[in-house]
Amino acid sequence: MTDNTQTSAPAKFQRKTILIKKRLQYHYMALIFFSVLLAFIVVGLDVLWTVSKVVNDHPMMQPLLDELSRMAPLFALKIAMYMVMVLIVSAVISHRMAGPIFKFENSCARVAEGDLAHRVHLRKGDQLTDLQDQFNNMAGAVDEVVKEYENFRAAAAAAGMAEKAEELRRRVAEIMPKLKL
């Protein structure tokens, strides 16, 4: 009794933009960026502390500390390049979450408007595929209940209970005014 015309996956598609839900993605990108930046700072300070301790214990290593000090601008440039790479990677990672969330928001809106045949189809590699399966199962179950309701209402009307069937239709319309019956 399921409608298989809507459940087959659409043709392979690609999103045109990386930033689909900008606020959400910026939030996760900032979390990743500042986590990595904090890690760089902690490791850098630890290395600096260790080297200065070694130089204090062994003064003949002072040229090493001087050389590291001269290389500081190069280290800063490398860290900036790494952080740009972190931003790019975090944008791609957040895209894999934001795209499915965007699709689910749109799908929930369509189902709320009464399109019970609608199903979610995520791209290969997207996150939340378990949620996709659960959403599609839920939408299918609700679609089945509505079809059974329609069959019952038609049978009740045919059996001379048209007034009762119409009252049931009105109650369902009050609960879900946009439901396509």
Protein Blocks (a to p, Z undefined) as FASTA:
>chain_A
ZZfklmpccdddddfbfblblmlmmmmmmmmmmmmmmmmmmmmmmmmmmmmmmmmmmmml
mmmmmmmmmmmmmmmmmmmmmmmmmmmmmmmmmmmmmmmmmmmmmmmmmmmnopakbccd
ddehiahklmmmmmmmmmmmmmmmmmmmmmmmmmmmmnopammmmmmmmmmmmmmmmbcZ
Z
